[in-house]
Amino acid sequence: MANDEDYPYIVVLITFPSEAEARKITRVLVKENLLACGNIISGVTSIYRWEGKIAEAVEILMVGKTRREVFLRLEARVKALHPYRVPEIIALPLVEAYSPYLSWIDESVR
């Protein structure tokens, strides 16, 4: 597993049952300096296995940008606020990005 020095920036994917929930929780994460930015994408169709059955739902996807070092705090905050019993909280390494954009993430996330 990579460490913070290898990929200090991450993209976080979180799904929500509604746009209102996505907006509410994303605002909290930005306000608390856990995300620099969250893009909310409506109309995502999710097909998944849940409790032994195949399910399908329209969800909202939030794509967030942050620093890897805050992921555990972000995860705990999402779990405390999210309506799902098992929310999707996935982090992917941000391998390359425009340097001034990374500086902005540094200024926005503490």
Summary of the structure (lengths in Angstrom):
residues: 110
radius of gyration: 14.4
end to end distance: 23.1
largest distance: 46.2
contacts: 296
relative contact order: 0.29
helix: 34%
strand: 38%
